[in-house]
Amino acid sequence: MIAIVDYGMGNLRSVQKGFEHAGVADAVVTSDPDLVRRADAVVLPGVGAFRDAAANLRASGMWDLVLERTAAGVPLLGICLGMQLLMDTSYEDGEWEGLGLVAGTCERLPAGVKVPHIGWNTVEQPRPSRLFAGIPDGAAFYFVHSYRVVPQDESCIIGRAEHGVAFAAALESGTVFGVQFHPEKSSEMGLRVLANFGAIARG
């Protein structure tokens, strides 16, 4: 079972439907700590402000639970804001602590670049990853964001895109994965990403 963490933010149902359309029937939206503890994998979606998301995660008790499950080696997928929450620190309207699962920061796209970045962009794959199994290099995915992650160790970057500047579109660090794009809105290739994460969960 894949637990899609409900912490009061994000397009939860559309992520669940994306998994269903990808043939992953056991993805459930939940705020139940017991379900998250029993899950084979965890998904952290998110839409909105980093500060509010971090506060909601803490208030719901899911902050510590996500860290607990990840420390136990359970696969985790962060989507959009969920990927940004994986970092040490975000500089979105201040300075905010992230989960610290991937060393690095979350920073605004640079001045002179149109934000938010909305639309389809190709994603180059600098190295192979289970998350992109069967997906051609340069496939397009759908993005909606104004901030980007900047990992300390660039070897964790498994996908790069460009919007005025090159940025990390996907990460893999141990059993922690993140995608800046919305796989649930990215047609066939996005569903393949979700199916691949389902395979990693069964792993």
FIKOLZA-1660 file (N, C-alpha, C; in steps of 0.1 Angstrom, whole numbers, plus 5000, padded with zeros to 4 digits):
% residues 203
   i   px   py   pz ch aa at
   1 5008 4988 5000  A  M  N
   1 5000 5000 5000  A  M CA
   1 5009 5013 5000  A  M  C
   2 5005 5022 4992  A  I  N
   2 5012 5035 4991  A  I CA
   2 5003 5046 4998  A  I  C
   3 5009 5052 5008  A  A  N
   3 5002 5062 5016  A  A CA
   3 5005 5076 5010  A  A  C
   4 4995 5083 5005  A  I  N
   4 4996 5097 5001  A  I CA
   4 4992 5105 5013  A  I  C
   5 5002 5112 5018  A  V  N
   5 5000 5119 5031  A  V CA
   5 4991 5131 5029  A  V  C
   6 4980 5131 5037  A  D  N
   6 4971 5143 5037  A  D CA
   6 4975 5151 5049  A  D  C
   7 4981 5163 5046  A  Y  N
   7 4984 5172 5057  A  Y CA
   7 4978 5186 5054  A  Y  C
   8 4967 5185 5047  A  G  N
   8 4959 5197 5045  A  G CA
   8 4963 5206 5033  A  G  C
   9 4972 5201 5025  A  M  N
   9 4977 5209 5013  A  M CA
   9 4979 5199 5001  A  M  C
  10 4976 5204 4990  A  G  N
  10 4979 5196 4978  A  G CA
  10 4967 5190 4971  A  G  C
  11 4970 5186 4959  A  N  N
  11 4959 5180 4950  A  N CA
  11 4959 5165 4952  A  N  C
  12 4954 5161 4964  A  L  N
  12 4956 5148 4969  A  L CA
  12 4948 5138 4960  A  L  C
  13 4936 5141 4957  A  R  N
  13 4927 5132 4949  A  R CA
  13 4933 5130 4935  A  R  C
  14 4938 5141 4929  A  S  N
  14 4943 5139 4915  A  S CA
  14 4956 5131 4915  A  S  C
  15 4964 5131 4926  A  V  N
  15 4975 5123 4927  A  V CA
  15 4971 5108 4928  A  V  C
  16 4961 5106 4937  A  Q  N
  16 4955 5092 4938  A  Q CA
  16 4950 5087 4925  A  Q  C
  17 4942 5095 4918  A  K  N
  17 4937 5091 4905  A  K CA
  17 4948 5088 4895  A  K  C
  18 4959 5096 4896  A  G  N
  18 4970 5094 4887  A  G CA
  18 4976 5080 4889  A  G  C
  19 4977 5076 4902  A  F  N
  19 4982 5063 4905  A  F CA
  19 4972 5052 4900  A  F  C
  20 4959 5054 4902  A  E  N
  20 4949 5045 4897  A  E CA
  20 4951 5043 4882  A  E  C
  21 4952 5054 4874  A  H  N
  21 4953 5054 4860  A  H CA
  21 4966 5047 4856  A  H  C
  22 4976 5048 4864  A  A  N
  22 4989 5041 4861  A  A CA
  22 4989 5026 4865  A  A  C
  23 4977 5022 4870  A  G  N
  23 4976 5007 4873  A  G CA
  23 4981 5004 4888  A  G  C
  24 4982 5015 4896  A  V  N
  24 4986 5013 4910  A  V CA
  24 4974 5015 4918  A  V  C
  25 4967 5004 4922  A  A  N
  25 4954 5005 4928  A  A CA
  25 4954 5007 4943  A  A  C
  26 4966 5005 4949  A  D  N
  26 4966 5005 4964  A  D CA
  26 4972 5018 4969  A  D  C
  27 4971 5029 4962  A  A  N
  27 4975 5042 4967  A  A CA
  27 4963 5049 4974  A  A  C
  28 4964 5052 4987  A  V  N
  28 4953 5058 4995  A  V CA
  28 4957 5071 5000  A  V  C
  29 4948 5081 5001  A  V  N
  29 4950 5093 5007  A  V CA
  29 4947 5092 5022  A  V  C
  30 4956 5095 5031  A  T  N
  30 4954 5093 5045  A  T CA
  30 4961 5103 5054  A  T  C
  31 4954 5106 5065  A  S  N
  31 4961 5113 5076  A  S CA
  31 4962 5104 5088  A  S  C
  32 4960 5091 5086  A  D  N
  32 4960 5081 5097  A  D CA
  32 4975 5077 5100  A  D  C
  33 4981 5080 5111  A  P  N
  33 4994 5076 5113  A  P CA
  33 4997 5061 5112  A  P  C
  34 4987 5053 5117  A  D  N
  34 4989 5038 5116  A  D CA
  34 4990 5034 5102  A  D  C
  35 4982 5040 5093  A  L  N
  35 4982 5036 5079  A  L CA
  35 4996 5039 5073  A  L  C
  36 5001 5051 5076  A  V  N
  36 5014 5056 5071  A  V CA
  36 5025 5046 5076  A  V  C
  37 5024 5042 5089  A  R  N
  37 5034 5033 5094  A  R CA
  37 5034 5019 5087  A  R  C
  38 5022 5015 5083  A  R  N
  38 5021 5002 5076  A  R CA
  38 5024 5002 5061  A  R  C
  39 5025 5014 5056  A  A  N
  39 5026 5016 5041  A  A CA
  39 5040 5011 5036  A  A  C
  40 5039 5006 5024  A  D  N
  40 5052 5001 5017  A  D CA
  40 5059 5013 5011  A  D  C
  41 5052 5024 5009  A  A  N
  41 5059 5036 5004  A  A CA
  41 5050 5048 5008  A  A  C
  42 5056 5060 5007  A  V  N
  42 5049 5072 5011  A  V CA
  42 5051 5083 5000  A  V  C
  43 5040 5090 4998  A  V  N
  43 5040 5101 4988  A  V CA
  43 5037 5114 4995  A  V  C
  44 5045 5124 4993  A  L  N
  44 5043 5137 4999  A  L CA
  44 5040 5147 4988  A  L  C
  45 5027 5149 4985  A  P  N
  45 5023 5159 4975  A  P CA
  45 5024 5173 4981  A  P  C
  46 5020 5183 4973  A  G  N
  46 5019 5196 4979  A  G CA
  46 5017 5207 4968  A  G  C
  47 5009 5217 4971  A  V  N
  47 5007 5228 4963  A  V CA
  47 5005 5240 4973  A  V  C
  48 5012 5251 4971  A  G  N
  48 5010 5262 4980  A  G CA
  48 5024 5267 4986  A  G  C
  49 5023 5273 4998  A  A  N
  49 5035 5280 5004  A  A CA
  49 5043 5270 5012  A  A  C
  50 5056 5270 5011  A  F  N
  50 5065 5262 5019  A  F CA
  50 5062 5263 5034  A  F  C
  51 5061 5276 5039  A  R  N
  51 5060 5278 5053  A  R CA
  51 5047 5271 5058  A  R  C
  52 5036 5273 5051  A  D  N
  52 5023 5267 5056  A  D CA
  52 5024 5252 5055  A  D  C
  53 5030 5246 5045  A  A  N
  53 5031 5232 5043  A  A CA
  53 5039 5226 5055  A  A  C
  54 5051 5232 5058  A  A  N
  54 5059 5227 5069  A  A CA
  54 5052 5228 5082  A  A  C
  55 5044 5239 5084  A  A  N
  55 5037 5241 5097  A  A CA
  55 5026 5230 5098  A  A  C
  56 5019 5227 5087  A  N  N
  56 5008 5217 5087  A  N CA
  56 5014 5203 5089  A  N  C
  57 5025 5200 5083  A  L  N
  57 5032 5187 5085  A  L CA
  57 5035 5185 5100  A  L  C
  58 5040 5196 5106  A  R  N
  58 5044 5195 5120  A  R CA
  58 5031 5193 5129  A  R  C
  59 5021 5202 5126  A  A  N
  59 5009 5201 5135  A  A CA
  59 5001 5188 5133  A  A  C
  60 5002 5182 5122  A  S  N
  60 4995 5169 5120  A  S CA
  60 5003 5157 5125  A  S  C
  61 5015 5159 5129  A  G  N
  61 5024 5148 5134  A  G CA
  61 5030 5141 5122  A  G  C
  62 5028 5145 5110  A  M  N
  62 5033 5138 5099  A  M CA
  62 5048 5141 5096  A  M  C
  63 5053 5152 5101  A  W  N
  63 5067 5156 5099  A  W CA
  63 5076 5145 5105  A  W  C
  64 5074 5141 5118  A  D  N
  64 5082 5131 5124  A  D CA
  64 5080 5117 5118  A  D  C
  65 5067 5115 5114  A  L  N
  65 5064 5102 5109  A  L CA
  65 5070 5100 5095  A  L  C
  66 5071 5110 5087  A  V  N
  66 5077 5109 5074  A  V CA
  66 5092 5106 5076  A  V  C
  67 5098 5113 5086  A  L  N
  67 5113 5111 5089  A  L CA
  67 5115 5097 5094  A  L  C
  68 5106 5092 5102  A  E  N
  68 5107 5079 5108  A  E CA
  68 5106 5068 5097  A  E  C
  69 5097 5069 5088  A  R  N
  69 5095 5059 5078  A  R CA
  69 5107 5059 5068  A  R  C
  70 5111 5071 5065  A  T  N
  70 5123 5072 5056  A  T CA
  70 5135 5066 5062  A  T  C
  71 5137 5069 5075  A  A  N
  71 5149 5063 5082  A  A CA
  71 5148 5048 5082  A  A  C
  72 5136 5042 5081  A  A  N
  72 5134 5028 5081  A  A CA
  72 5136 5022 5067  A  A  C
  73 5139 5031 5057  A  G  N
  73 5142 5026 5043  A  G CA
  73 5130 5025 5035  A  G  C
  74 5118 5031 5039  A  V  N
  74 5106 5031 5031  A  V CA
  74 5107 5041 5020  A  V  C
  75 5104 5038 5008  A  P  N
  75 5105 5047 4997  A  P CA
  75 5096 5059 4999  A  P  C
  76 5101 5071 4995  A  L  N
  76 5093 5083 4996  A  L CA
  76 5094 5091 4983  A  L  C
  77 5082 5096 4979  A  L  N
  77 5082 5104 4966  A  L CA
  77 5076 5117 4970  A  L  C
  78 5084 5128 4968  A  G  N
  78 5079 5142 4970  A  G CA
  78 5075 5148 4956  A  G  C
  79 5063 5153 4955  A  I  N
  79 5058 5159 4943  A  I CA
  79 5057 5174 4944  A  I  C
  80 5063 5182 4935  A  C  N
  80 5062 5196 4935  A  C CA
  80 5067 5202 4948  A  C  C
  81 5058 5209 4956  A  L  N
  81 5061 5214 4969  A  L CA
  81 5066 5203 4978  A  L  C
  82 5061 5191 4976  A  G  N
  82 5066 5179 4984  A  G CA
  82 5080 5176 4982  A  G  C
  83 5085 5179 4969  A  M  N
  83 5100 5177 4967  A  M CA
  83 5107 5188 4974  A  M  C
  84 5102 5200 4973  A  Q  N
  84 5109 5212 4980  A  Q CA
  84 5110 5210 4995  A  Q  C
  85 5101 5203 5001  A  L  N
  85 5101 5201 5015  A  L CA
  85 5112 5191 5019  A  L  C
  86 5117 5183 5009  A  L  N
  86 5128 5174 5012  A  L CA
  86 5141 5180 5016  A  L  C
  87 5142 5193 5012  A  M  N
  87 5155 5200 5014  A  M CA
  87 5157 5205 5028  A  M  C
  88 5170 5209 5031  A  D  N
  88 5173 5215 5044  A  D CA
  88 5165 5228 5047  A  D  C
  89 5166 5237 5038  A  T  N
  89 5161 5250 5040  A  T CA
  89 5154 5256 5028  A  T  C
  90 5143 5263 5030  A  S  N
  90 5136 5271 5019  A  S CA
  90 5138 5286 5022  A  S  C
  91 5140 5293 5011  A  Y  N
  91 5140 5308 5012  A  Y CA
  91 5128 5314 5005  A  Y  C
  92 5117 5307 5007  A  E  N
  92 5104 5313 5001  A  E CA
  92 5098 5322 5011  A  E  C
  93 5098 5335 5009  A  D  N
  93 5093 5345 5018  A  D CA
  93 5098 5344 5032  A  D  C
  94 5111 5342 5033  A  G  N
  94 5117 5341 5046  A  G CA
  94 5127 5329 5046  A  G  C
  95 5130 5324 5057  A  E  N
  95 5139 5312 5058  A  E CA
  95 5132 5301 5067  A  E  C
  96 5130 5289 5061  A  W  N
  96 5122 5279 5068  A  W CA
  96 5129 5266 5067  A  W  C
  97 5128 5258 5078  A  E  N
  97 5134 5245 5079  A  E CA
  97 5126 5235 5071  A  E  C
  98 5133 5227 5063  A  G  N
  98 5127 5216 5056  A  G CA
  98 5130 5203 5063  A  G  C
  99 5126 5192 5057  A  L  N
  99 5128 5179 5063  A  L CA
  99 5142 5174 5064  A  L  C
 100 5151 5180 5055  A  G  N
 100 5165 5177 5056  A  G CA
 100 5168 5163 5051  A  G  C
 101 5160 5157 5042  A  L  N
 101 5162 5144 5037  A  L CA
 101 5172 5145 5025  A  L  C
 102 5173 5156 5019  A  V  N
 102 5183 5159 5008  A  V CA
 102 5190 5172 5012  A  V  C
 103 5203 5171 5013  A  A  N
 103 5210 5183 5016  A  A CA
 103 5209 5194 5005  A  A  C
 104 5205 5206 5009  A  G  N
 104 5204 5217 4999  A  G CA
 104 5193 5226 5003  A  G  C
 105 5190 5235 4993  A  T  N
 105 5181 5246 4996  A  T CA
 105 5170 5246 4985  A  T  C
 106 5160 5254 4988  A  C  N
 106 5149 5257 4979  A  C CA
 106 5149 5272 4977  A  C  C
 107 5151 5276 4964  A  E  N
 107 5153 5290 4961  A  E CA
 107 5144 5295 4950  A  E  C
 108 5141 5308 4949  A  R  N
 108 5132 5313 4939  A  R CA
 108 5140 5312 4925  A  R  C
 109 5132 5310 4915  A  L  N
 109 5138 5311 4902  A  L CA
 109 5144 5325 4900  A  L  C
 110 5155 5326 4893  A  P  N
 110 5162 5339 4893  A  P CA
 110 5154 5351 4886  A  P  C
 111 5158 5363 4890  A  A  N
 111 5152 5375 4885  A  A CA
 111 5153 5375 4869  A  A  C
 112 5143 5380 4863  A  G  N
 112 5142 5380 4849  A  G CA
 112 5136 5368 4842  A  G  C
 113 5133 5358 4851  A  V  N
 113 5126 5346 4846  A  V CA
 113 5111 5347 4849  A  V  C
 114 5103 5344 4840  A  K  N
 114 5088 5345 4842  A  K CA
 114 5084 5335 4853  A  K  C
 115 5077 5340 4863  A  V  N
 115 5072 5331 4873  A  V CA
 115 5057 5334 4876  A  V  C
 116 5050 5324 4879  A  P  N
 116 5054 5310 4880  A  P CA
 116 5057 5304 4866  A  P  C
 117 5066 5294 4867  A  H  N
 117 5068 5286 4855  A  H CA
 117 5057 5276 4853  A  H  C
 118 5049 5278 4843  A  I  N
 118 5037 5269 4840  A  I CA
 118 5038 5264 4826  A  I  C
 119 5037 5250 4825  A  G  N
 119 5037 5244 4812  A  G CA
 119 5046 5232 4811  A  G  C
 120 5046 5228 4798  A  W  N
 120 5054 5215 4795  A  W CA
 120 5068 5218 4793  A  W  C
 121 5077 5211 4798  A  N  N
 121 5091 5212 4796  A  N CA
 121 5098 5198 4795  A  N  C
 122 5107 5197 4786  A  T  N
 122 5115 5185 4785  A  T CA
 122 5124 5183 4797  A  T  C
 123 5126 5170 4800  A  V  N
 123 5135 5167 4812  A  V CA
 123 5146 5158 4807  A  V  C
 124 5158 5162 4808  A  E  N
 124 5170 5154 4805  A  E CA
 124 5174 5146 4817  A  E  C
 125 5178 5134 4814  A  Q  N
 125 5182 5124 4824  A  Q CA
 125 5197 5123 4825  A  Q  C
 126 5204 5130 4835  A  P  N
 126 5219 5129 4835  A  P CA
 126 5224 5115 4839  A  P  C
 127 5215 5107 4846  A  R  N
 127 5219 5093 4849  A  R CA
 127 5207 5085 4850  A  R  C
 128 5209 5072 4849  A  P  N
 128 5197 5063 4850  A  P CA
 128 5191 5063 4864  A  P  C
 129 5178 5061 4864  A  S  N
 129 5170 5059 4877  A  S CA
 129 5159 5050 4875  A  S  C
 130 5155 5043 4885  A  R  N
 130 5144 5034 4885  A  R CA
 130 5131 5042 4883  A  R  C
 131 5131 5055 4887  A  L  N
 131 5119 5063 4886  A  L CA
 131 5116 5066 4871  A  L  C
 132 5126 5066 4863  A  F  N
 132 5124 5070 4849  A  F CA
 132 5126 5057 4840  A  F  C
 133 5124 5046 4845  A  A  N
 133 5126 5033 4837  A  A CA
 133 5115 5034 4826  A  A  C
 134 5120 5031 4814  A  G  N
 134 5111 5031 4802  A  G CA
 134 5107 5044 4797  A  G  C
 135 5112 5055 4802  A  I  N
 135 5109 5068 4798  A  I CA
 135 5121 5074 4790  A  I  C
 136 5118 5078 4778  A  P  N
 136 5130 5083 4770  A  P CA
 136 5135 5096 4775  A  P  C
 137 5148 5098 4774  A  D  N
 137 5155 5110 4777  A  D CA
 137 5149 5122 4769  A  D  C
 138 5146 5133 4776  A  G  N
 138 5140 5144 4769  A  G CA
 138 5125 5144 4768  A  G  C
 139 5119 5134 4775  A  A  N
 139 5104 5134 4776  A  A CA
 139 5099 5147 4783  A  A  C
 140 5087 5151 4779  A  A  N
 140 5081 5163 4785  A  A CA
 140 5072 5160 4797  A  A  C
 141 5072 5169 4806  A  F  N
 141 5064 5168 4818  A  F CA
 141 5058 5182 4821  A  F  C
 142 5047 5183 4829  A  Y  N
 142 5040 5195 4832  A  Y CA
 142 5044 5201 4845  A  Y  C
 143 5049 5214 4845  A  F  N
 143 5054 5221 4857  A  F CA
 143 5045 5233 4861  A  F  C
 144 5044 5235 4874  A  V  N
 144 5038 5247 4879  A  V CA
 144 5046 5251 4892  A  V  C
 145 5055 5260 4891  A  H  N
 145 5063 5264 4903  A  H CA
 145 5070 5277 4901  A  H  C
 146 5074 5283 4912  A  S  N
 146 5082 5295 4912  A  S CA
 146 5095 5294 4919  A  S  C
 147 5097 5282 4925  A  Y  N
 147 5110 5279 4932  A  Y CA
 147 5116 5266 4927  A  Y  C
 148 5129 5265 4929  A  R  N
 148 5136 5253 4925  A  R CA
 148 5145 5248 4936  A  R  C
 149 5148 5235 4936  A  V  N
 149 5157 5230 4946  A  V CA
 149 5171 5230 4941  A  V  C
 150 5180 5233 4950  A  V  N
 150 5195 5233 4947  A  V CA
 150 5202 5224 4957  A  V  C
 151 5203 5211 4953  A  P  N
 151 5210 5201 4961  A  P CA
 151 5225 5204 4962  A  P  C
 152 5231 5201 4974  A  Q  N
 152 5245 5203 4976  A  Q CA
 152 5253 5193 4967  A  Q  C
 153 5248 5181 4966  A  D  N
 153 5254 5170 4958  A  D CA
 153 5246 5168 4946  A  D  C
 154 5252 5173 4934  A  E  N
 154 5244 5173 4922  A  E CA
 154 5243 5159 4917  A  E  C
 155 5250 5149 4922  A  S  N
 155 5249 5135 4917  A  S CA
 155 5235 5129 4920  A  S  C
 156 5227 5136 4929  A  C  N
 156 5214 5131 4932  A  C CA
 156 5204 5135 4922  A  C  C
 157 5208 5144 4913  A  I  N
 157 5199 5149 4903  A  I CA
 157 5197 5138 4892  A  I  C
 158 5184 5134 4890  A  I  N
 158 5182 5124 4879  A  I CA
 158 5174 5130 4868  A  I  C
 159 5170 5143 4869  A  G  N
 159 5162 5150 4859  A  G CA
 159 5166 5164 4859  A  G  C
 160 5169 5170 4847  A  R  N
 160 5171 5184 4846  A  R CA
 160 5162 5191 4836  A  R  C
 161 5157 5202 4839  A  A  N
 161 5149 5210 4829  A  A CA
 161 5154 5224 4829  A  A  C
 162 5149 5232 4820  A  E  N
 162 5154 5246 4819  A  E CA
 162 5142 5256 4817  A  E  C
 163 5143 5266 4825  A  H  N
 163 5133 5277 4824  A  H CA
 163 5141 5290 4827  A  H  C
 164 5148 5295 4817  A  G  N
 164 5156 5307 4819  A  G CA
 164 5169 5303 4826  A  G  C
 165 5169 5292 4833  A  V  N
 165 5181 5286 4840  A  V CA
 165 5179 5271 4841  A  V  C
 166 5189 5263 4841  A  A  N
 166 5188 5249 4843  A  A CA
 166 5184 5247 4858  A  A  C
 167 5176 5237 4860  A  F  N
 167 5172 5234 4874  A  F CA
 167 5169 5219 4876  A  F  C
 168 5170 5215 4888  A  A  N
 168 5167 5201 4891  A  A CA
 168 5152 5198 4890  A  A  C
 169 5149 5189 4881  A  A  N
 169 5135 5185 4879  A  A CA
 169 5131 5172 4886  A  A  C
 170 5142 5164 4890  A  A  N
 170 5139 5152 4897  A  A CA
 170 5152 5148 4905  A  A  C
 171 5150 5142 4916  A  L  N
 171 5160 5138 4925  A  L CA
 171 5159 5123 4930  A  L  C
 172 5170 5117 4932  A  E  N
 172 5170 5104 4939  A  E CA
 172 5182 5103 4949  A  E  C
 173 5179 5101 4961  A  S  N
 173 5189 5100 4972  A  S CA
 173 5185 5088 4981  A  S  C
 174 5192 5077 4978  A  G  N
 174 5188 5064 4986  A  G CA
 174 5174 5060 4982  A  G  C
 175 5165 5060 4991  A  T  N
 175 5151 5056 4988  A  T CA
 175 5142 5068 4988  A  T  C
 176 5148 5080 4988  A  V  N
 176 5141 5093 4987  A  V CA
 176 5141 5098 4972  A  V  C
 177 5129 5100 4967  A  F  N
 177 5127 5105 4953  A  F CA
 177 5119 5118 4954  A  F  C
 178 5122 5127 4944  A  G  N
 178 5114 5139 4943  A  G CA
 178 5113 5143 4928  A  G  C
 179 5101 5149 4925  A  V  N
 179 5099 5154 4911  A  V CA
 179 5093 5168 4913  A  V  C
 180 5098 5178 4905  A  Q  N
 180 5093 5192 4906  A  Q CA
 180 5080 5193 4897  A  Q  C
 181 5079 5184 4887  A  F  N
 181 5068 5184 4878  A  F CA
 181 5056 5177 4885  A  F  C
 182 5045 5178 4879  A  H  N
 182 5033 5171 4883  A  H CA
 182 5031 5158 4875  A  H  C
 183 5035 5146 4879  A  P  N
 183 5033 5134 4871  A  P CA
 183 5018 5131 4868  A  P  C
 184 5009 5135 4878  A  E  N
 184 4995 5132 4876  A  E CA
 184 4989 5141 4865  A  E  C
 185 4996 5151 4861  A  K  N
 185 4991 5160 4850  A  K CA
 185 5000 5159 4838  A  K  C
 186 5008 5149 4837  A  S  N
 186 5018 5148 4827  A  S CA
 186 5016 5137 4817  A  S  C
 187 5003 5133 4815  A  S  N
 187 4999 5124 4805  A  S CA
 187 5007 5110 4806  A  S  C
 188 5010 5104 4795  A  E  N
 188 5015 5090 4795  A  E CA
 188 5028 5089 4803  A  E  C
 189 5037 5099 4801  A  M  N
 189 5050 5098 4807  A  M CA
 189 5049 5100 4822  A  M  C
 190 5040 5109 4826  A  G  N
 190 5038 5111 4841  A  G CA
 190 5032 5098 4847  A  G  C
 191 5023 5092 4841  A  L  N
 191 5017 5080 4846  A  L CA
 191 5028 5069 4847  A  L  C
 192 5038 5069 4838  A  R  N
 192 5048 5059 4838  A  R CA
 192 5057 5062 4851  A  R  C
 193 5059 5074 4854  A  V  N
 193 5067 5077 4866  A  V CA
 193 5060 5072 4879  A  V  C
 194 5046 5074 4879  A  L  N
 194 5039 5068 4890  A  L CA
 194 5039 5053 4891  A  L  C
 195 5038 5047 4879  A  A  N
 195 5038 5032 4878  A  A CA
 195 5052 5027 4883  A  A  C
 196 5063 5035 4879  A  N  N
 196 5076 5031 4883  A  N CA
 196 5078 5032 4898  A  N  C
 197 5072 5043 4904  A  F  N
 197 5072 5044 4919  A  F CA
 197 5065 5032 4925  A  F  C
 198 5053 5029 4919  A  G  N
 198 5046 5017 4924  A  G CA
 198 5054 5004 4924  A  G  C
 199 5063 5003 4914  A  A  N
 199 5071 4991 4913  A  A CA
 199 5082 4992 4924  A  A  C
 200 5088 5004 4926  A  I  N
 200 5097 5006 4937  A  I CA
 200 5091 5003 4950  A  I  C
 201 5079 5007 4953  A  A  N
 201 5072 5004 4965  A  A CA
 201 5071 4988 4967  A  A  C
 202 5068 4981 4956  A  R  N
 202 5066 4967 4957  A  R CA
 202 5080 4960 4959  A  R  C
 203 5090 4967 4955  A  G  N
 203 5104 4963 4954  A  G CA
 203 5111 4953 4961  A  G  C
% end
